[in-house]
Amino acid sequence: MSIIGTLSRALKHLSTPLLPDDYTHLVNPLWSRRQLRGQIESVTRTTPTTAELVIRPGWGVPTDFRAGQFIGIGISVGGKYLWRSYSLTNAPRPANGLLTISVRALDEGYVSQHLVAYAGPGTVVRLAAPAGEFHLPEPVPARIAFVTAGSGVTPVMSMLRDLARRGIVSEVVHVHSYRGEGDAVFLPELREFAAHAGSLNYTLHEWDTSARARLISEDVAAMIPDFGELASSASAFACGPAALLAELEGAFPGIKTERFAVDRGAAGETGGTVDLGSRGRVEVDGATTVLEAAESIGVTLPHGCRMGICATCVQQLADGAVRDIRNGTTFEAGERIRTCVCAPVGSATFDL
């Protein structure tokens, strides 16, 4: 019998009209049956714009994820919970039970700036279970290629740490692009892997764009001649800016890619009203998704990847119309839509 269950039953008779969770958090802020929670253990500035957050997961948060997956983080800002997803950088099933993420403060990233500047030890955050399809297959291929740029190295760090921990005997070749060593997250650890590769047989190709042109597919092919073969056999992985990933996908069919931001290339010039019934309504522009609109008024909708991939965010459109900001597809009343990639066209109503 768990201590949470015992406390919940004991407090239930005293908690009307409140719920047991309203009291158990006073005993331990990580105990909750309604929400997955975590508490920040430490924040370490790793570059001038990046910080590593170590999080102690609360009751029910899975730690047996797939290396390369991401986790959703919800942080209270101005009384509202805002959510973003970040790649886990530690290996799965950590012995200390802790989870780590690396957050870069982006100019347009309200949540990332808040986490890097203000989050500290003791901060309680909400969590979403690890998810994502950017991970190594099982069994692990005998030869693996990675291409990363900037903070796109974060999910690959989890993979490398997992391979090293498990003692996987694989040949790993990695092209990593960054702009100046001072802002290159994880570069010292990557160099350490290359110097003492052990069972990984790890080779690192560095590409510093402060001294040369940006990385393109021809450069990758020159450094890894069999990259195309590895891509076609599901053994090549890339994460970084959208332009680089689009070029690699065109040049190397089969490559597995991970994007950190949704492509808003088909967003409309004008938006409309997102109506969430009794939970509120808000006017937004044509590049603001239904999910983001809801969060702007303090309404948390189900979500996962925030990229239109996992379908966790799917809701039925009760009235009006929305546009998929990635490709311009329009959906009308009665259809089920991905709220994380759809923006209102005139008006969009949801019965929640």
Backbone hydrogen bonds, N-H to C=O, Kabsch-Sander energy under -0.5 kcal/mol:
donor,donor_aa,acceptor,acceptor_aa,energy
6,T,2,S,-2.2
7,L,3,I,-2.4
8,S,4,I,-2.7
9,R,5,G,-2.4
10,A,6,T,-2.3
11,L,7,L,-2.4
12,K,8,S,-1.4
13,H,9,R,-0.6
14,L,11,L,-1.3
15,S,11,L,-0.7
15,S,12,K,-0.9
18,L,15,S,-0.8
22,D,19,L,-1.8
23,Y,20,P,-2.0
24,T,20,P,-2.5
25,H,21,D,-1.4
26,L,23,Y,-1.7
27,V,23,Y,-0.7
27,V,24,T,-0.9
28,N,24,T,-2.5
31,W,28,N,-2.0
32,S,30,L,-0.7
36,L,127,L,-0.5
37,R,35,Q,-0.5
38,G,125,V,-2.5
39,Q,56,R,-2.0
40,I,123,T,-2.9
41,E,54,V,-3.4
42,S,54,V,-1.2
44,T,52,E,-2.4
46,T,44,T,-0.7
46,T,50,T,-1.6
47,T,50,T,-1.5
50,T,47,T,-0.8
51,A,103,V,-2.3
52,E,44,T,-3.1
53,L,51,A,-0.5
53,L,101,I,-2.6
54,V,42,S,-2.4
54,V,52,E,-0.5
55,I,53,L,-0.5
55,I,99,L,-3.6
56,R,39,Q,-3.2
58,G,37,R,-3.2
59,W,30,L,-1.3
61,V,58,G,-1.7
65,F,63,T,-1.0
69,Q,66,R,-2.3
70,F,131,A,-2.7
71,I,86,Y,-2.6
72,G,128,A,-0.8
73,I,84,R,-3.3
74,G,126,R,-3.0
75,I,73,I,-0.5
75,I,82,L,-2.4
77,V,75,I,-0.6
77,V,80,K,-3.4
80,K,77,V,-1.3
82,L,75,I,-2.5
82,L,80,K,-0.7
84,R,73,I,-2.0
86,Y,71,I,-2.4
88,L,69,Q,-2.2
89,T,100,T,-2.5
90,N,100,T,-0.7
93,R,63,T,-2.7
97,G,94,P,-1.3
99,L,55,I,-2.9
101,I,53,L,-2.1
102,S,87,S,-0.7
103,V,51,A,-2.9
105,A,49,T,-3.0
105,A,103,V,-0.5
106,L,104,R,-0.9
109,G,106,L,-1.1
110,Y,108,E,-1.1
113,Q,109,G,-2.6
114,H,110,Y,-1.7
115,L,111,V,-2.6
116,V,112,S,-2.3
117,A,113,Q,-2.3
118,Y,114,H,-2.9
119,A,114,H,-1.1
119,A,115,L,-0.6
122,G,40,I,-3.2
123,T,120,G,-2.2
125,V,38,G,-2.8
126,R,74,G,-2.6
127,L,36,L,-3.0
128,A,72,G,-1.9
131,A,70,F,-2.3
135,H,133,E,-1.4
136,L,67,A,-0.6
144,I,171,E,-2.8
145,A,235,S,-2.3
146,F,173,V,-2.3
147,V,237,F,-2.3
148,T,175,V,-2.7
149,A,239,C,-1.5
150,G,177,S,-2.7
152,G,149,A,-2.2
153,V,150,G,-1.3
154,T,151,S,-1.9
157,M,153,V,-1.9
158,S,154,T,-1.2
159,M,155,P,-1.5
160,L,156,V,-2.9
161,R,157,M,-2.7
162,D,158,S,-2.1
163,L,159,M,-2.8
164,A,160,L,-2.5
165,R,161,R,-2.3
166,R,162,D,-2.4
167,G,163,L,-0.8
167,G,164,A,-0.6
168,I,163,L,-2.1
170,S,168,I,-1.3
170,S,199,S,-0.8
171,E,142,A,-3.0
172,V,170,S,-0.6
172,V,200,L,-0.9
172,V,201,N,-1.1
173,V,144,I,-2.4
174,H,203,T,-2.7
175,V,146,F,-2.9
176,H,174,H,-0.6
176,H,205,H,-2.7
177,S,148,T,-2.8
178,Y,207,W,-2.3
180,G,178,Y,-0.8
183,D,180,G,-1.3
184,A,181,E,-1.5
185,V,183,D,-1.0
187,L,184,A,-1.3
190,L,186,F,-2.3
191,R,187,L,-2.4
192,E,188,P,-1.8
193,F,189,E,-2.3
194,A,190,L,-2.1
195,A,191,R,-2.0
196,H,192,E,-2.2
197,A,194,A,-0.5
200,L,197,A,-1.7
201,N,198,G,-1.0
203,T,172,V,-2.6
205,H,174,H,-3.4
206,E,204,L,-0.6
207,W,176,H,-2.2
209,T,178,Y,-2.8
209,T,207,W,-0.8
211,A,208,D,-1.5
212,R,208,D,-0.6
219,D,216,I,-0.6
220,V,216,I,-1.6
221,A,217,S,-2.5
222,A,218,E,-1.7
223,M,219,D,-1.9
224,I,220,V,-2.8
227,F,224,I,-2.2
230,L,226,D,-2.2
231,A,227,F,-2.5
232,S,228,G,-2.1
233,S,229,E,-1.0
234,A,231,A,-1.6
235,S,230,L,-3.2
236,A,230,L,-0.5
237,F,145,A,-2.5
238,A,256,K,-2.3
239,C,147,V,-2.0
240,G,258,E,-0.9
245,L,241,P,-2.2
246,A,242,A,-2.6
247,E,243,A,-1.8
248,L,244,L,-2.4
249,E,245,L,-2.7
250,G,246,A,-1.6
251,A,247,E,-2.0
252,F,248,L,-2.8
255,I,252,F,-1.9
256,K,236,A,-2.3
257,T,255,I,-0.5
258,E,238,A,-1.6
264,R,262,V,-0.6
266,A,325,I,-2.6
267,A,264,R,-1.8
268,G,286,G,-1.0
272,G,284,V,-1.8
273,T,346,G,-1.7
274,V,282,V,-2.8
275,D,273,T,-0.7
275,D,348,A,-3.1
276,L,274,V,-0.6
276,L,280,G,-3.0
279,R,276,L,-1.7
280,G,277,G,-1.6
282,V,274,V,-1.9
284,V,272,G,-2.8
288,T,285,D,-1.3
289,T,287,A,-0.6
290,V,339,T,-0.5
290,V,342,C,-2.8
291,L,339,T,-2.3
293,A,289,T,-2.7
294,A,290,V,-2.5
295,E,291,L,-2.2
296,S,292,E,-1.7
297,I,293,A,-0.6
297,I,294,A,-1.3
298,G,295,E,-1.7
299,V,294,A,-2.7
300,T,298,G,-0.6
301,L,299,V,-0.7
314,V,311,A,-1.1
315,Q,337,I,-2.3
317,L,335,E,-2.9
318,A,316,Q,-0.7
318,A,349,T,-2.2
319,D,349,T,-1.4
321,A,347,S,-2.3
322,V,331,F,-2.2
323,R,343,A,-2.9
324,D,329,T,-3.0
325,I,323,R,-0.7
325,I,341,V,-2.6
327,N,324,D,-0.6
328,G,324,D,-2.9
331,F,322,V,-2.6
333,A,320,G,-0.9
334,G,317,L,-3.8
335,E,332,E,-2.0
337,I,315,Q,-3.1
339,T,313,C,-0.7
339,T,337,I,-0.8
341,V,338,R,-1.5
342,C,338,R,-0.6
343,A,323,R,-2.5
345,V,321,A,-2.5
346,G,271,G,-1.9
346,G,344,P,-0.6
347,S,345,V,-1.7
348,A,273,T,-2.5
349,T,319,D,-2.9
350,F,275,D,-2.7
352,L,350,F,-1.0
